[in-house]
Amino acid sequence: MKERFRVMSKKKTVGKCALCKKKNIELRNSHIVPRLVYQRIKSHPNTRFRNIFSIKDIYQDGEKKPMLCAECEKFFNNYETTYILYFQLFTMN
């Protein structure tokens, strides 16, 4: 099996973007599930996020993987921000 990315240091991962398919580009740690979902779940008491393959691993705000380049991460972030604003507008009133 081909390795999709390689770790350059603790913070930088270079590989192929899962969305735009650019190669040899720095990948950002992207949420597997949007942050909005985690924030909603965290609002309930005694909630924890765990790794399904290693139940002892606890995540602060959901699992992240190096998947998207900065440009694609920004693309998703813009839609998530817009959705959050509409979500708050219609659920808070």
Biopython code that builds the backbone (N, CA, C, O; Angstrom):
import numpy as np
from Bio.PDB.StructureBuilder import StructureBuilder

atoms = [
    (1, "MET", "N", (0.843, -1.188, 0.000)),
    (1, "MET", "CA", (0.000, 0.000, 0.000)),
    (1, "MET", "C", (0.885, 1.247, 0.000)),
    (1, "MET", "O", (1.837, 1.339, 0.775)),
    (2, "LYS", "N", (0.568, 2.199, -0.869)),
    (2, "LYS", "CA", (1.344, 3.428, -0.967)),
    (2, "LYS", "C", (1.066, 4.341, 0.213)),
    (2, "LYS", "O", (-0.076, 4.468, 0.654)),
    (3, "GLU", "N", (2.115, 4.977, 0.725)),
    (3, "GLU", "CA", (1.936, 5.946, 1.794)),
    (3, "GLU", "C", (1.402, 7.245, 1.197)),
    (3, "GLU", "O", (1.966, 7.764, 0.233)),
    (4, "ARG", "N", (0.313, 7.774, 1.768)),
    (4, "ARG", "CA", (-0.332, 8.966, 1.232)),
    (4, "ARG", "C", (0.349, 10.245, 1.700)),
    (4, "ARG", "O", (0.279, 11.260, 1.008)),
    (5, "PHE", "N", (0.999, 10.223, 2.847)),
    (5, "PHE", "CA", (1.667, 11.419, 3.352)),
    (5, "PHE", "C", (2.889, 11.008, 4.152)),
    (5, "PHE", "O", (3.024, 9.855, 4.562)),
    (6, "ARG", "N", (3.770, 11.963, 4.367)),
    (6, "ARG", "CA", (4.931, 11.716, 5.208)),
    (6, "ARG", "C", (5.068, 12.862, 6.192)),
    (6, "ARG", "O", (4.783, 14.010, 5.852)),
    (7, "VAL", "N", (5.496, 12.568, 7.393)),
    (7, "VAL", "CA", (5.630, 13.572, 8.439)),
    (7, "VAL", "C", (7.002, 14.219, 8.316)),
    (7, "VAL", "O", (8.027, 13.538, 8.328)),
    (8, "MET", "N", (7.008, 15.550, 8.199)),
    (8, "MET", "CA", (8.253, 16.293, 8.083)),
    (8, "MET", "C", (8.791, 16.648, 9.479)),
    (8, "MET", "O", (10.001, 16.600, 9.702)),
    (9, "SER", "N", (7.927, 16.993, 10.392)),
    (9, "SER", "CA", (8.271, 17.286, 11.769)),
    (9, "SER", "C", (6.996, 17.063, 12.570)),
    (9, "SER", "O", (6.017, 16.526, 12.052)),
    (10, "LYS", "N", (7.008, 17.470, 13.811)),
    (10, "LYS", "CA", (5.812, 17.265, 14.626)),
    (10, "LYS", "C", (4.603, 18.018, 14.083)),
    (10, "LYS", "O", (3.472, 17.560, 14.250)),
    (11, "LYS", "N", (4.811, 19.142, 13.449)),
    (11, "LYS", "CA", (3.694, 19.973, 13.034)),
    (11, "LYS", "C", (3.437, 19.991, 11.534)),
    (11, "LYS", "O", (2.337, 20.358, 11.120)),
    (12, "LYS", "N", (4.388, 19.618, 10.714)),
    (12, "LYS", "CA", (4.216, 19.706, 9.268)),
    (12, "LYS", "C", (4.103, 18.328, 8.637)),
    (12, "LYS", "O", (4.922, 17.444, 8.891)),
    (13, "THR", "N", (3.080, 18.160, 7.814)),
    (13, "THR", "CA", (2.889, 16.929, 7.065)),
    (13, "THR", "C", (2.758, 17.300, 5.600)),
    (13, "THR", "O", (1.973, 18.178, 5.240)),
    (14, "VAL", "N", (3.518, 16.638, 4.768)),
    (14, "VAL", "CA", (3.495, 16.895, 3.334)),
    (14, "VAL", "C", (2.899, 15.674, 2.652)),
    (14, "VAL", "O", (3.233, 14.538, 2.988)),
    (15, "GLY", "N", (2.011, 15.917, 1.690)),
    (15, "GLY", "CA", (1.393, 14.805, 0.975)),
    (15, "GLY", "C", (0.451, 15.288, -0.101)),
    (15, "GLY", "O", (0.636, 16.372, -0.653)),
    (16, "LYS", "N", (-0.561, 14.490, -0.405)),
    (16, "LYS", "CA", (-1.536, 14.789, -1.450)),
    (16, "LYS", "C", (-2.845, 15.236, -0.800)),
    (16, "LYS", "O", (-3.390, 14.539, 0.057)),
    (17, "CYS", "N", (-3.340, 16.389, -1.207)),
    (17, "CYS", "CA", (-4.602, 16.912, -0.684)),
    (17, "CYS", "C", (-5.750, 15.998, -1.130)),
    (17, "CYS", "O", (-5.844, 15.633, -2.302)),
    (18, "ALA", "N", (-6.604, 15.643, -0.199)),
    (18, "ALA", "CA", (-7.717, 14.730, -0.487)),
    (18, "ALA", "C", (-8.791, 15.373, -1.364)),
    (18, "ALA", "O", (-9.588, 14.656, -1.969)),
    (19, "LEU", "N", (-8.833, 16.697, -1.449)),
    (19, "LEU", "CA", (-9.871, 17.364, -2.241)),
    (19, "LEU", "C", (-9.354, 17.799, -3.611)),
    (19, "LEU", "O", (-9.890, 17.380, -4.637)),
    (20, "CYS", "N", (-8.324, 18.629, -3.632)),
    (20, "CYS", "CA", (-7.841, 19.161, -4.914)),
    (20, "CYS", "C", (-6.796, 18.264, -5.576)),
    (20, "CYS", "O", (-6.449, 18.468, -6.739)),
    (21, "LYS", "N", (-6.296, 17.277, -4.842)),
    (21, "LYS", "CA", (-5.337, 16.287, -5.349)),
    (21, "LYS", "C", (-3.946, 16.839, -5.641)),
    (21, "LYS", "O", (-3.150, 16.176, -6.308)),
    (22, "LYS", "N", (-3.635, 18.054, -5.148)),
    (22, "LYS", "CA", (-2.281, 18.586, -5.314)),
    (22, "LYS", "C", (-1.316, 17.708, -4.528)),
    (22, "LYS", "O", (-1.619, 17.272, -3.417)),
    (23, "LYS", "N", (-0.136, 17.450, -5.123)),
    (23, "LYS", "CA", (0.854, 16.579, -4.501)),
    (23, "LYS", "C", (1.983, 17.392, -3.879)),
    (23, "LYS", "O", (2.223, 18.539, -4.258)),
    (24, "ASN", "N", (2.664, 16.784, -2.927)),
    (24, "ASN", "CA", (3.806, 17.398, -2.237)),
    (24, "ASN", "C", (3.463, 18.781, -1.701)),
    (24, "ASN", "O", (4.198, 19.745, -1.913)),
    (25, "ILE", "N", (2.350, 18.857, -1.014)),
    (25, "ILE", "CA", (1.878, 20.112, -0.437)),
    (25, "ILE", "C", (1.671, 19.909, 1.062)),
    (25, "ILE", "O", (1.325, 18.813, 1.503)),
    (26, "GLU", "N", (1.883, 20.959, 1.837)),
    (26, "GLU", "CA", (1.685, 20.849, 3.284)),
    (26, "GLU", "C", (0.204, 20.636, 3.575)),
    (26, "GLU", "O", (-0.653, 21.365, 3.075)),
    (27, "LEU", "N", (-0.081, 19.627, 4.387)),
    (27, "LEU", "CA", (-1.454, 19.294, 4.741)),
    (27, "LEU", "C", (-1.775, 19.808, 6.131)),
    (27, "LEU", "O", (-0.942, 19.748, 7.035)),
    (28, "ARG", "N", (-2.975, 20.306, 6.294)),
    (28, "ARG", "CA", (-3.458, 20.799, 7.580)),
    (28, "ARG", "C", (-4.146, 19.662, 8.319)),
    (28, "ARG", "O", (-4.656, 18.735, 7.691)),
    (29, "ASN", "N", (-4.165, 19.722, 9.629)),
    (29, "ASN", "CA", (-4.923, 18.753, 10.419)),
    (29, "ASN", "C", (-6.392, 19.133, 10.330)),
    (29, "ASN", "O", (-6.828, 20.108, 10.941)),
    (30, "SER", "N", (-7.142, 18.368, 9.578)),
    (30, "SER", "CA", (-8.549, 18.650, 9.310)),
    (30, "SER", "C", (-9.432, 17.790, 10.198)),
    (30, "SER", "O", (-9.135, 16.619, 10.436)),
    (31, "HIS", "N", (-10.516, 18.376, 10.685)),
    (31, "HIS", "CA", (-11.498, 17.608, 11.448)),
    (31, "HIS", "C", (-12.152, 16.579, 10.538)),
    (31, "HIS", "O", (-12.509, 16.891, 9.402)),
    (32, "ILE", "N", (-12.310, 15.362, 11.025)),
    (32, "ILE", "CA", (-12.998, 14.322, 10.272)),
    (32, "ILE", "C", (-14.476, 14.683, 10.174)),
    (32, "ILE", "O", (-15.084, 14.564, 9.111)),
    (33, "VAL", "N", (-15.039, 15.121, 11.279)),
    (33, "VAL", "CA", (-16.419, 15.614, 11.352)),
    (33, "VAL", "C", (-16.305, 17.105, 11.666)),
    (33, "VAL", "O", (-15.454, 17.483, 12.471)),
    (34, "PRO", "N", (-17.129, 17.969, 11.064)),
    (34, "PRO", "CA", (-17.010, 19.413, 11.293)),
    (34, "PRO", "C", (-17.020, 19.794, 12.780)),
    (34, "PRO", "O", (-17.703, 19.175, 13.595)),
    (35, "ARG", "N", (-16.257, 20.809, 13.095)),
    (35, "ARG", "CA", (-16.129, 21.304, 14.470)),
    (35, "ARG", "C", (-17.480, 21.661, 15.091)),
    (35, "ARG", "O", (-17.680, 21.475, 16.291)),
    (36, "LEU", "N", (-18.395, 22.166, 14.285)),
    (36, "LEU", "CA", (-19.729, 22.529, 14.780)),
    (36, "LEU", "C", (-20.403, 21.345, 15.463)),
    (36, "LEU", "O", (-21.037, 21.517, 16.504)),
    (37, "VAL", "N", (-20.278, 20.162, 14.904)),
    (37, "VAL", "CA", (-20.885, 18.964, 15.490)),
    (37, "VAL", "C", (-20.266, 18.684, 16.851)),
    (37, "VAL", "O", (-20.978, 18.368, 17.804)),
    (38, "TYR", "N", (-18.947, 18.796, 16.948)),
    (38, "TYR", "CA", (-18.284, 18.553, 18.217)),
    (38, "TYR", "C", (-18.693, 19.575, 19.270)),
    (38, "TYR", "O", (-18.894, 19.223, 20.432)),
    (39, "GLN", "N", (-18.815, 20.828, 18.873)),
    (39, "GLN", "CA", (-19.205, 21.862, 19.823)),
    (39, "GLN", "C", (-20.598, 21.597, 20.376)),
    (39, "GLN", "O", (-20.851, 21.806, 21.562)),
    (40, "ARG", "N", (-21.484, 21.143, 19.529)),
    (40, "ARG", "CA", (-22.853, 20.836, 19.955)),
    (40, "ARG", "C", (-22.859, 19.668, 20.942)),
    (40, "ARG", "O", (-23.550, 19.719, 21.960)),
    (41, "ILE", "N", (-22.105, 18.637, 20.651)),
    (41, "ILE", "CA", (-22.040, 17.471, 21.534)),
    (41, "ILE", "C", (-21.377, 17.841, 22.857)),
    (41, "ILE", "O", (-21.821, 17.401, 23.918)),
    (42, "LYS", "N", (-20.318, 18.646, 22.800)),
    (42, "LYS", "CA", (-19.600, 19.039, 24.012)),
    (42, "LYS", "C", (-20.455, 19.879, 24.953)),
    (42, "LYS", "O", (-20.138, 19.995, 26.136)),
    (43, "SER", "N", (-21.523, 20.460, 24.446)),
    (43, "SER", "CA", (-22.377, 21.289, 25.304)),
    (43, "SER", "C", (-23.150, 20.443, 26.316)),
    (43, "SER", "O", (-23.711, 20.981, 27.270)),
    (44, "HIS", "N", (-23.184, 19.135, 26.116)),
    (44, "HIS", "CA", (-23.838, 18.228, 27.056)),
    (44, "HIS", "C", (-22.819, 17.766, 28.099)),
    (44, "HIS", "O", (-21.659, 17.529, 27.761)),
    (45, "PRO", "N", (-23.236, 17.634, 29.365)),
    (45, "PRO", "CA", (-22.284, 17.243, 30.413)),
    (45, "PRO", "C", (-21.738, 15.821, 30.216)),
    (45, "PRO", "O", (-22.405, 14.957, 29.647)),
    (46, "ASN", "N", (-20.532, 15.607, 30.693)),
    (46, "ASN", "CA", (-19.861, 14.302, 30.683)),
    (46, "ASN", "C", (-19.706, 13.696, 29.289)),
    (46, "ASN", "O", (-19.810, 12.480, 29.125)),
    (47, "THR", "N", (-19.462, 14.526, 28.304)),
    (47, "THR", "CA", (-19.285, 14.045, 26.936)),
    (47, "THR", "C", (-17.794, 13.987, 26.612)),
    (47, "THR", "O", (-17.046, 14.914, 26.922)),
    (48, "ARG", "N", (-17.371, 12.884, 25.983)),
    (48, "ARG", "CA", (-15.980, 12.729, 25.561)),
    (48, "ARG", "C", (-15.946, 12.142, 24.164)),
    (48, "ARG", "O", (-16.841, 11.399, 23.763)),
    (49, "PHE", "N", (-14.907, 12.485, 23.436)),
    (49, "PHE", "CA", (-14.696, 11.926, 22.103)),
    (49, "PHE", "C", (-13.591, 10.892, 22.206)),
    (49, "PHE", "O", (-12.524, 11.162, 22.758)),
    (50, "ARG", "N", (-13.849, 9.708, 21.672)),
    (50, "ARG", "CA", (-12.873, 8.629, 21.759)),
    (50, "ARG", "C", (-12.571, 8.075, 20.379)),
    (50, "ARG", "O", (-13.377, 8.162, 19.452)),
    (51, "ASN", "N", (-11.382, 7.504, 20.276)),
    (51, "ASN", "CA", (-10.968, 6.840, 19.053)),
    (51, "ASN", "C", (-11.636, 5.469, 19.015)),
    (51, "ASN", "O", (-11.482, 4.678, 19.946)),
    (52, "ILE", "N", (-12.371, 5.185, 17.950)),
    (52, "ILE", "CA", (-13.107, 3.931, 17.865)),
    (52, "ILE", "C", (-12.176, 2.710, 17.850)),
    (52, "ILE", "O", (-12.572, 1.627, 18.281)),
    (53, "PHE", "N", (-10.950, 2.881, 17.359)),
    (53, "PHE", "CA", (-10.004, 1.768, 17.282)),
    (53, "PHE", "C", (-9.166, 1.618, 18.548)),
    (53, "PHE", "O", (-8.606, 0.552, 18.803)),
    (54, "SER", "N", (-9.083, 2.677, 19.331)),
    (54, "SER", "CA", (-8.345, 2.651, 20.592)),
    (54, "SER", "C", (-9.152, 3.444, 21.611)),
    (54, "SER", "O", (-8.931, 4.641, 21.792)),
    (55, "ILE", "N", (-10.072, 2.783, 22.266)),
    (55, "ILE", "CA", (-11.079, 3.428, 23.116)),
    (55, "ILE", "C", (-10.471, 4.265, 24.249)),
    (55, "ILE", "O", (-11.135, 5.152, 24.786)),
    (56, "LYS", "N", (-9.215, 3.988, 24.616)),
    (56, "LYS", "CA", (-8.576, 4.752, 25.684)),
    (56, "LYS", "C", (-8.125, 6.134, 25.220)),
    (56, "LYS", "O", (-7.896, 7.016, 26.047)),
    (57, "ASP", "N", (-7.996, 6.332, 23.916)),
    (57, "ASP", "CA", (-7.594, 7.635, 23.377)),
    (57, "ASP", "C", (-8.772, 8.600, 23.429)),
    (57, "ASP", "O", (-9.831, 8.332, 22.862)),
    (58, "ILE", "N", (-8.580, 9.721, 24.111)),
    (58, "ILE", "CA", (-9.626, 10.739, 24.232)),
    (58, "ILE", "C", (-9.173, 11.981, 23.480)),
    (58, "ILE", "O", (-8.028, 12.410, 23.619)),
    (59, "TYR", "N", (-10.063, 12.559, 22.684)),
    (59, "TYR", "CA", (-9.768, 13.759, 21.919)),
    (59, "TYR", "C", (-10.467, 14.954, 22.559)),
    (59, "TYR", "O", (-11.583, 14.831, 23.063)),
    (60, "GLN", "N", (-9.811, 16.096, 22.535)),
    (60, "GLN", "CA", (-10.393, 17.293, 23.118)),
    (60, "GLN", "C", (-11.567, 17.796, 22.285)),
    (60, "GLN", "O", (-12.607, 18.161, 22.833)),
    (61, "ASP", "N", (-11.408, 17.816, 20.978)),
    (61, "ASP", "CA", (-12.492, 18.337, 20.138)),
    (61, "ASP", "C", (-12.669, 17.516, 18.871)),
    (61, "ASP", "O", (-12.959, 18.068, 17.810)),
    (62, "GLY", "N", (-12.505, 16.252, 18.970)),
    (62, "GLY", "CA", (-12.702, 15.399, 17.809)),
    (62, "GLY", "C", (-11.415, 15.081, 17.096)),
    (62, "GLY", "O", (-10.424, 15.802, 17.207)),
    (63, "GLU", "N", (-11.446, 14.002, 16.368)),
    (63, "GLU", "CA", (-10.255, 13.523, 15.684)),
    (63, "GLU", "C", (-9.928, 14.380, 14.463)),
    (63, "GLU", "O", (-10.817, 14.822, 13.736)),
    (64, "LYS", "N", (-8.639, 14.600, 14.260)),
    (64, "LYS", "CA", (-8.141, 15.355, 13.104)),
    (64, "LYS", "C", (-7.109, 14.505, 12.384)),
    (64, "LYS", "O", (-6.376, 13.737, 13.007)),
    (65, "LYS", "N", (-7.061, 14.646, 11.089)),
    (65, "LYS", "CA", (-6.080, 13.942, 10.264)),
    (65, "LYS", "C", (-5.516, 14.921, 9.244)),
    (65, "LYS", "O", (-6.225, 15.831, 8.814)),
    (66, "PRO", "N", (-4.253, 14.755, 8.848)),
    (66, "PRO", "CA", (-3.695, 15.604, 7.789)),
    (66, "PRO", "C", (-4.300, 15.202, 6.448)),
    (66, "PRO", "O", (-3.885, 14.212, 5.844)),
    (67, "MET", "N", (-5.289, 15.982, 5.982)),
    (67, "MET", "CA", (-6.009, 15.616, 4.760)),
    (67, "MET", "C", (-6.033, 16.695, 3.701)),
    (67, "MET", "O", (-5.904, 16.399, 2.513)),
    (68, "LEU", "N", (-6.198, 17.955, 4.114)),
    (68, "LEU", "CA", (-6.430, 19.042, 3.155)),
    (68, "LEU", "C", (-5.318, 20.074, 3.185)),
    (68, "LEU", "O", (-4.698, 20.314, 4.221)),
    (69, "CYS", "N", (-5.077, 20.682, 2.032)),
    (69, "CYS", "CA", (-4.135, 21.796, 1.968)),
    (69, "CYS", "C", (-4.814, 23.031, 2.572)),
    (69, "CYS", "O", (-6.015, 23.011, 2.841)),
    (70, "ALA", "N", (-4.060, 24.082, 2.779)),
    (70, "ALA", "CA", (-4.590, 25.299, 3.408)),
    (70, "ALA", "C", (-5.731, 25.897, 2.589)),
    (70, "ALA", "O", (-6.716, 26.369, 3.156)),
    (71, "GLU", "N", (-5.610, 25.882, 1.273)),
    (71, "GLU", "CA", (-6.639, 26.452, 0.400)),
    (71, "GLU", "C", (-7.970, 25.692, 0.519)),
    (71, "GLU", "O", (-9.031, 26.308, 0.614)),
    (72, "CYS", "N", (-7.910, 24.374, 0.514)),
    (72, "CYS", "CA", (-9.132, 23.566, 0.622)),
    (72, "CYS", "C", (-9.722, 23.637, 2.025)),
    (72, "CYS", "O", (-10.942, 23.619, 2.189)),
    (73, "GLU", "N", (-8.863, 23.716, 3.032)),
    (73, "GLU", "CA", (-9.332, 23.863, 4.415)),
    (73, "GLU", "C", (-10.088, 25.180, 4.555)),
    (73, "GLU", "O", (-11.129, 25.238, 5.208)),
    (74, "LYS", "N", (-9.559, 26.240, 3.938)),
    (74, "LYS", "CA", (-10.224, 27.546, 3.975)),
    (74, "LYS", "C", (-11.570, 27.484, 3.254)),
    (74, "LYS", "O", (-12.538, 28.096, 3.706)),
    (75, "PHE", "N", (-11.643, 26.763, 2.153)),
    (75, "PHE", "CA", (-12.882, 26.582, 1.392)),
    (75, "PHE", "C", (-13.972, 25.992, 2.298)),
    (75, "PHE", "O", (-15.084, 26.517, 2.350)),
    (76, "PHE", "N", (-13.658, 24.907, 3.007)),
    (76, "PHE", "CA", (-14.635, 24.293, 3.906)),
    (76, "PHE", "C", (-14.948, 25.194, 5.085)),
    (76, "PHE", "O", (-16.095, 25.260, 5.526)),
    (77, "ASN", "N", (-13.943, 25.891, 5.602)),
    (77, "ASN", "CA", (-14.144, 26.771, 6.749)),
    (77, "ASN", "C", (-15.131, 27.893, 6.434)),
    (77, "ASN", "O", (-15.940, 28.262, 7.285)),
    (78, "ASN", "N", (-15.070, 28.436, 5.225)),
    (78, "ASN", "CA", (-16.005, 29.502, 4.843)),
    (78, "ASN", "C", (-17.451, 29.005, 4.879)),
    (78, "ASN", "O", (-18.338, 29.705, 5.366)),
    (79, "TYR", "N", (-17.684, 27.808, 4.369)),
    (79, "TYR", "CA", (-19.045, 27.245, 4.400)),
    (79, "TYR", "C", (-19.479, 26.923, 5.828)),
    (79, "TYR", "O", (-20.636, 27.137, 6.189)),
    (80, "GLU", "N", (-18.565, 26.414, 6.630)),
    (80, "GLU", "CA", (-18.900, 26.084, 8.009)),
    (80, "GLU", "C", (-19.249, 27.352, 8.794)),
    (80, "GLU", "O", (-20.203, 27.361, 9.572)),
    (81, "THR", "N", (-18.485, 28.405, 8.589)),
    (81, "THR", "CA", (-18.749, 29.672, 9.276)),
    (81, "THR", "C", (-20.114, 30.226, 8.884)),
    (81, "THR", "O", (-20.867, 30.674, 9.748)),
    (82, "THR", "N", (-20.437, 30.203, 7.617)),
    (82, "THR", "CA", (-21.739, 30.675, 7.146)),
    (82, "THR", "C", (-22.863, 29.844, 7.768)),
    (82, "THR", "O", (-23.863, 30.393, 8.229)),
    (83, "TYR", "N", (-22.696, 28.530, 7.780)),
    (83, "TYR", "CA", (-23.712, 27.649, 8.346)),
    (83, "TYR", "C", (-23.908, 27.929, 9.836)),
    (83, "TYR", "O", (-25.040, 27.974, 10.318)),
    (84, "ILE", "N", (-22.802, 28.119, 10.563)),
    (84, "ILE", "CA", (-22.897, 28.398, 12.001)),
    (84, "ILE", "C", (-23.699, 29.658, 12.252)),
    (84, "ILE", "O", (-24.524, 29.695, 13.165)),
    (85, "LEU", "N", (-23.468, 30.699, 11.450)),
    (85, "LEU", "CA", (-24.201, 31.956, 11.632)),
    (85, "LEU", "C", (-25.703, 31.756, 11.419)),
    (85, "LEU", "O", (-26.508, 32.253, 12.206)),
    (86, "TYR", "N", (-26.083, 31.041, 10.372)),
    (86, "TYR", "CA", (-27.500, 30.751, 10.130)),
    (86, "TYR", "C", (-28.073, 29.842, 11.210)),
    (86, "TYR", "O", (-29.201, 30.044, 11.661)),
    (87, "PHE", "N", (-27.309, 28.855, 11.620)),
    (87, "PHE", "CA", (-27.750, 27.921, 12.658)),
    (87, "PHE", "C", (-28.043, 28.670, 13.954)),
    (87, "PHE", "O", (-29.077, 28.451, 14.586)),
    (88, "GLN", "N", (-27.132, 29.549, 14.343)),
    (88, "GLN", "CA", (-27.323, 30.324, 15.575)),
    (88, "GLN", "C", (-28.488, 31.286, 15.441)),
    (88, "GLN", "O", (-29.233, 31.488, 16.399)),
    (89, "LEU", "N", (-28.658, 31.878, 14.277)),
    (89, "LEU", "CA", (-29.741, 32.824, 14.055)),
    (89, "LEU", "C", (-31.105, 32.149, 14.228)),
    (89, "LEU", "O", (-32.006, 32.710, 14.853)),
    (90, "PHE", "N", (-31.250, 30.958, 13.678)),
    (90, "PHE", "CA", (-32.544, 30.278, 13.706)),
    (90, "PHE", "C", (-32.783, 29.442, 14.956)),
    (90, "PHE", "O", (-33.935, 29.122, 15.251)),
    (91, "THR", "N", (-31.761, 29.081, 15.691)),
    (91, "THR", "CA", (-31.969, 28.274, 16.890)),
    (91, "THR", "C", (-31.961, 29.108, 18.161)),
    (91, "THR", "O", (-32.457, 28.664, 19.196)),
    (92, "MET", "N", (-31.410, 30.294, 18.096)),
    (92, "MET", "CA", (-31.353, 31.129, 19.295)),
    (92, "MET", "C", (-32.608, 31.971, 19.478)),
    (92, "MET", "O", (-32.887, 32.442, 20.580)),
    (93, "ASN", "N", (-33.353, 32.158, 18.419)),
    (93, "ASN", "CA", (-34.558, 33.023, 18.507)),
    (93, "ASN", "C", (-35.807, 32.218, 18.657)),
    (93, "ASN", "O", (-36.898, 32.782, 18.744)),
]
sb = StructureBuilder()
sb.init_structure("model")
sb.init_model(0)
sb.init_chain("A")
sb.init_seg("    ")
for serial, (resi, resn, name, xyz) in enumerate(atoms, 1):
    if name == "N":
        sb.init_residue(resn, " ", resi, " ")
    sb.init_atom(name, np.array(xyz, "f"), 0.0, 1.0, " ", f" {name:<3s}", serial, name[0])
structure = sb.get_structure()
